[in-house]
Amino acid sequence: MTQAHTQDNDEATGRLERAVHAAETALIEFEIAVETFRIEVENYSRLHERRLGPLYTRLEELEAEIAEAVAARTGAPEDEARARQARAAIAPMPQVSELFQGWLDADGFTPEGYAMLTEQSVQEPPRVRPGEEARGIYRELVRACHPDLTVDAGERDRRDAFLTRVNQAYARGDADALRELAEEWARGPDTNPARSRGEELYARLEWLAHRKELLADAAAALEDSAIGSMLRMAGDDPDRMLEEVAGQLRQRIADREAELAGLLAG
């Protein structure tokens, strides 16, 4: 093989390596965006249930009591049927908690059961979107430790386990824990990925493209979900949206309480 031919091959391989590196970088940025949104969806869902769940429960109880008061006043069969339906809709399922040993009750998974299934803390996150400091540390840490930066199976497993801890700390909005994880990663072994050559680089590009398609599907599913749609509507301050919804529910509760009081007084 001539020196010129060898040089051409080296240049072609170098271009391919640069293409793989660019694809890896783009994929990681995409994964950061998807994972960030997934955590916000999860946090929003948990906070929505914890903060607004009791208000929805109170509103449903008032609707049932109003229907029962109307039925008692009119004695009409259709009003009595509506009252029974309203009461049945909020009646707890008997013995659910006993059947599932405290993991599940009539309102769904208990905090302990949910945490066991999702490997999350029982304590609810302080807010939907972690603070700016936590977001900055998280992004830099993921860029450094992401499993997609290696083709070695053992190293990928190590990074997967570490990234799980990083995601959990970020979901809590725990900047201190993220700083400790960043220091831990910096103390670890040099795990810069070795660049494969030739056909392996082509295979790597194909894998990265396939991974991007899977992430695009996951992102679309998150955005199309009920909570994802609410988050998109919330814009830059999803926590404020929770408070606004809570305020609207409290006003509806006050209106229904006044309506019920009028029915009972009459």
C-alpha positions in Angstrom: 0.0 0.0 0.0 1.5 3.4 -1.0 2.1 6.2 1.5 -0.5 8.3 -0.3 -3.1 5.6 -0.1 -2.4 5.1 3.6 -2.7 8.9 4.1 -6.0 8.9 2.3 -7.3 6.1 4.5 -6.2 7.9 7.6 -7.9 11.1 6.5 -11.1 9.2 5.7 -11.0 7.5 9.1 -10.3 10.8 10.8 -13.4 12.3 9.1 -15.5 9.4 10.2 -14.2 9.7 13.8 -15.1 13.3 13.8 -18.6 12.5 12.5 -19.1 9.9 15.3 -17.9 12.4 17.9 -20.3 15.0 16.6 -23.2 12.5 16.6 -22.4 11.4 20.1 -22.3 15.0 21.3 -25.6 15.8 19.6 -27.2 12.7 21.0 -26.2 13.4 24.5 -27.6 17.0 24.3 -30.8 15.5 23.0 -30.9 12.9 25.8 -30.3 15.7 28.4 -33.2 17.6 27.0 -35.5 14.5 27.1 -34.4 13.4 30.5 -34.8 16.9 31.9 -38.3 17.1 30.6 -39.1 13.5 31.9 -38.0 14.5 35.4 -40.2 17.7 35.2 -43.2 15.6 34.0 -42.6 13.2 36.9 -42.2 15.9 39.5 -45.2 17.8 38.2 -47.3 14.6 38.3 -46.2 13.9 42.0 -46.8 17.5 43.1 -50.1 17.7 41.2 -51.3 14.7 43.1 -50.0 15.7 46.5 -51.1 19.4 46.3 -54.2 19.2 44.2 -55.4 15.7 45.0 -57.0 16.7 48.3 -58.8 19.7 46.7 -60.2 17.4 43.9 -61.3 14.9 46.6 -63.1 17.7 48.6 -64.8 19.0 45.4 -66.0 15.5 44.5 -67.4 15.0 48.1 -69.2 18.3 47.8 -70.7 17.4 44.5 -72.0 14.2 46.0 -73.4 16.0 49.0 -75.1 18.6 46.8 -76.6 15.8 44.7 -77.9 14.1 47.8 -79.3 17.3 49.2 -81.2 17.9 45.9 -82.5 14.4 45.9 -83.7 14.7 49.5 -85.5 17.9 48.6 -87.2 16.8 45.3 -87.5 13.0 45.9 -87.3 12.7 42.1 -86.1 9.3 40.9 -83.6 10.9 38.5 -82.2 13.1 41.2 -81.8 10.1 43.5 -80.1 8.2 40.7 -77.6 11.1 40.2 -77.0 11.2 43.9 -76.2 7.5 44.0 -73.9 7.8 41.0 -72.0 10.7 42.6 -71.6 8.9 45.8 -70.5 5.6 44.2 -67.9 7.5 42.1 -66.0 8.5 45.3 -66.7 5.5 47.5 -63.4 3.8 48.5 -62.6 0.2 47.4 -62.8 -2.0 50.4 -59.7 -3.8 51.7 -57.4 -2.5 48.9 -54.7 -1.5 51.4 -54.8 -4.8 53.1 -54.5 -6.7 49.9 -51.5 -4.8 48.8 -49.8 -4.6 52.2 -50.0 -0.8 52.4 -48.4 -0.2 48.9 -51.7 0.6 47.3 -54.9 2.2 48.7 -58.2 3.4 47.3 -56.6 6.5 46.0 -53.7 4.7 44.2 -50.1 4.0 45.2 -49.0 5.3 48.6 -45.9 7.4 48.6 -43.9 4.5 49.9 -45.2 2.2 47.2 -44.6 4.7 44.5 -41.0 5.3 45.7 -40.3 1.6 45.8 -41.4 1.2 42.2 -39.6 4.2 40.8 -36.5 4.3 43.1 -37.4 7.8 44.1 -37.4 9.4 47.5 -40.7 9.2 49.5 -40.3 12.9 50.1 -41.9 15.0 47.3 -39.7 17.2 45.2 -39.7 20.8 46.5 -40.6 22.1 43.0 -41.3 21.0 39.5 -38.2 22.4 37.9 -35.0 22.2 39.8 -33.0 25.4 40.4 -30.6 27.0 38.0 -27.5 25.8 39.9 -28.7 22.2 39.9 -29.6 22.4 36.2 -26.1 23.6 35.3 -24.3 21.0 37.4 -26.5 18.3 36.0 -25.9 19.1 32.4 -22.1 19.3 32.8 -22.1 16.0 34.7 -24.2 14.2 32.2 -22.0 15.4 29.4 -19.0 13.9 31.2 -20.4 10.6 32.4 -23.0 9.6 29.8 -23.0 5.9 28.9 -23.2 6.7 25.2 -19.6 7.9 25.3 -18.2 4.4 25.6 -18.5 1.2 23.6 -17.1 -1.0 26.4 -19.9 -3.0 28.0 -18.4 -2.9 31.5 -17.8 0.8 31.4 -21.2 1.4 30.1 -22.8 -0.5 33.0 -20.7 1.6 35.4 -21.8 4.8 33.8 -25.5 3.6 33.7 -25.4 3.1 37.5 -23.7 6.4 38.1 -26.1 8.3 35.8 -29.1 6.8 37.8 -27.7 8.4 40.9 -27.2 11.7 39.0 -30.8 11.7 37.8 -32.2 10.9 41.2 -30.3 13.9 42.7 -31.5 16.1 39.9 -35.1 15.0 40.4 -34.8 16.2 44.0 -33.2 19.4 42.9 -30.3 18.6 45.2 -27.4 20.8 44.1 -25.2 19.7 47.0 -25.6 16.0 46.0 -24.9 16.8 42.4 -21.7 18.7 43.4 -20.6 15.6 45.4 -21.3 13.4 42.4 -19.3 15.6 40.2 -16.3 15.4 42.6 -16.7 11.6 42.7 -16.7 11.4 39.0 -13.6 13.6 38.8 -11.8 11.3 41.2 -12.6 8.2 39.1 -10.5 6.5 36.5 -9.9 8.0 33.1 -12.7 6.6 31.1 -12.4 8.6 27.9 -13.8 6.3 25.1 -11.3 4.8 22.8 -12.3 5.5 19.2 -13.1 2.5 17.1 -11.9 2.3 13.5 -13.3 1.6 10.1 -16.5 -0.6 10.0 -16.9 -0.2 13.8 -17.2 3.6 13.3 -20.0 3.0 10.7 -21.7 0.7 13.1 -21.4 3.3 15.9 -23.0 5.9 13.7 -25.9 3.5 12.9 -26.4 2.8 16.6 -26.4 6.5 17.4 -29.0 7.2 14.7 -31.2 4.4 16.0 -30.9 5.7 19.6 -31.9 9.2 18.4 -35.1 7.7 16.8 -35.9 6.0 20.1 -35.4 9.2 22.0 -37.5 11.1 19.6 -40.4 8.7 20.2 -39.9 9.0 24.0 -39.9 12.8 23.7 -43.1 12.8 21.6 -44.8 10.5 24.1 -43.9 12.8 27.0 -45.1 15.9 25.2 -48.4 14.2 24.2 -49.1 13.0 27.7 -51.6 14.9 29.9 -48.9 16.2 32.3 -46.6 17.0 29.4 -49.3 19.1 27.8 -49.9 20.9 31.0 -46.1 21.6 31.4 -46.0 23.0 27.9 -48.8 25.4 28.8 -47.0 26.3 32.0 -44.1 27.8 30.2 -41.2 28.9 32.3 -42.9 28.6 35.7 -44.8 25.3 36.1 -44.8 25.7 39.9 -46.8 28.9 39.5 -49.3 27.1 37.3 -49.9 24.6 40.1 -50.7 27.4 42.5 -53.1 29.0 40.0 -54.9 25.7 39.5 -55.0 25.2 43.3 -56.5 28.7 43.7 -59.2 27.9 41.1 -60.1 24.7 42.9 -60.3 26.5 46.2 -62.7 29.0 44.6 -64.9 26.2 43.2 -64.9 24.5 46.6 -66.0 27.7 48.2 -68.8 28.1 45.7 -70.0 24.5 46.2 -69.9 24.9 50.0 -72.1 27.9 49.7 -74.4 26.1 47.4 -74.6 23.1 49.8 -75.2 25.4 52.7 -78.1 27.1 50.9 -79.7 23.7 50.0 -79.4 22.5 53.6 -80.7 25.8 55.0 -83.7 25.8 52.7 
